[in-house]
């Protein structure tokens, strides 16, 4: 399976939003409070795209996933309760979502691998991310992909588990 991660375009917002709504519904079905407060939303996606941070995962030219990838752009990470592995430049990613039609195919792992390639291409050795305490799929993926738990960060008043991988 050959996937491609490419910059999202404004015209992709309806497909991206549909995928994110599916992910929001899955989180709710899992009794999670993650993404149950009106975030993310189409305005967030539009902002990601305008900042050249929104990426779509393509499989045979079909949008099957979404992620926001930024460089050194997460102010909350300065307030970690814990300690990062590194203190230099870092790639950070948020809003990982896979289409309901493509779950169980290892596509979230593909996104992680694409992000590692992106970081290496930019000569950045650190990748940081976080997730809710009640998101076992993402917590498991962090562990499986070699991320190290570094502590807690807070978003909109909620604690999140923060991870880093040095590539």
N, C-alpha and C positions, 0 to 999 in steps of 0.2 A: 504494500500500500504506500503510494508516494503522495504525501501531502505537501502543500505549499502554504507558507505564511506570508501574506502580502498586506501592504497598507490598505486599510479600508477607505472607501470613498463615500461621500454623502449619499449617493444613490443606494448604498448597501444598508442604510439605517433600517428600513422595514424588515429585511431578513435578519439582521443582527438583533433587533428588538424582539422579533419572534423567538429566536433562540434564547435570549435572556429571559423572556417571559416563561419559557418552558423550564429553565433552570430555577427561576424564582418559585414556580409551582412545585418543582421537585423538592426544594429546600423546605417549603411549607409542609409538604406531605411527610417529610422526615421530622416534623415537629421542631424545626430549627427556627430561630428568630433572625437568621442571616437573610438579608435582602427582603425583609418583610416590612420595611419602613418607607417605601417609595423610592428607594435607591437600589440598584441603578435604574435609570430612566432614559428616555430618548434624548433628553438634553445632555446627559452625561456622555452618551455615545457620540453625539454631535461634537461636543467639546473635545473628546479623545481624538476624533478624526481631524478636527481643525488644528490640534496640536501635533498632528502626525504621530499619534501614540496609539491609535486604534488599528488593530490588525485582525484580518479574517483568516481562518484556516480553510483552505480549499482542498477538496477531494474531487478529482475529475471536473474541475471548474465550478463545482457546487460549493456554496458557503455552508460549512458544517460546524464551525466554531468561531469564537471570538475571544480576544484578549486585549487588554491595554498594556503597553510596554513603554516605560519611561526611563530616563537616565537621571539619577540623582534628584528625583522629584517626588519625595514623600516626606514632608516636614514632620509628620508624626513619628517617623523612625528615629528622629533626634531624641525623642522622649521615651525610648524603650526602657521598660523595667526588666533589666537583664543586661546582656552585653553582646554586641555584634562580634563576629569573628574578625572583621576587617573594618577600617575606618575611611577607606578611600572611595573612589568612584564606584557606583553600583548601578546595575539594571534592576528595576523593580517592575513587577507585573501584578495586575489586578483584573477582576471581572472575567475569570476563565469560565467559559460556558460552551457546552457541546449540544448540538441538536439532539432532540429525543430520538430521531430516526437513526442516529449514529452512535448511540451509547454502547459501551462494552467493546469497542473496537480499538481501544488504546489511543484514542485521539487526544485526550488531555496530556498523555505522556508525549505524544508528538509535539504538542504545543511547547512543553517544557524543553524538548530537544531543540526546537527551532529557536527558543529564547537563548539557550546556551550558545548556539551558533551566532546569533545576533550579538551577544555580549562579546564573544571572541573576536568577531569581525570589527567591533568597536574598540578592541584592546582593553576591555573591562573584565576584571577577574572575579567580580562579586555579583551574585544575583540574590536579591532579597524579596521576600513575599510574606503574606500573612493570611490567616483564615480563621473562621470562627472555631471555638472549642467544640462545637457540635456539628462539624463537617467531616465525618470519618473518611469519606472518599478522598478528600483533598489532603487530610492529615496523613493518610496511608500513602498517597502519591508523593508527598514531600519526603517521607521516610524512604520509600522505594527508590527515589531519584537522587538520594544522597544529600538531602538538605539537613542542616543541623538546627535543632530548636535553640533559639537564642533568648527568648523571654516573651514579654507581653507588650503590645502596643494597643492604643485605644482609638476607636473611630466612632463618632457620634455617641460617645459615652459607653460603648461596649468594648470589653477586652477581647483581644484577638491574639492567637498564637503566632509569633514571628519566627521566620526561618531564614537561613542564609546558606548558600552554596558557593564555594570558591571553585572556579573552573580554571 
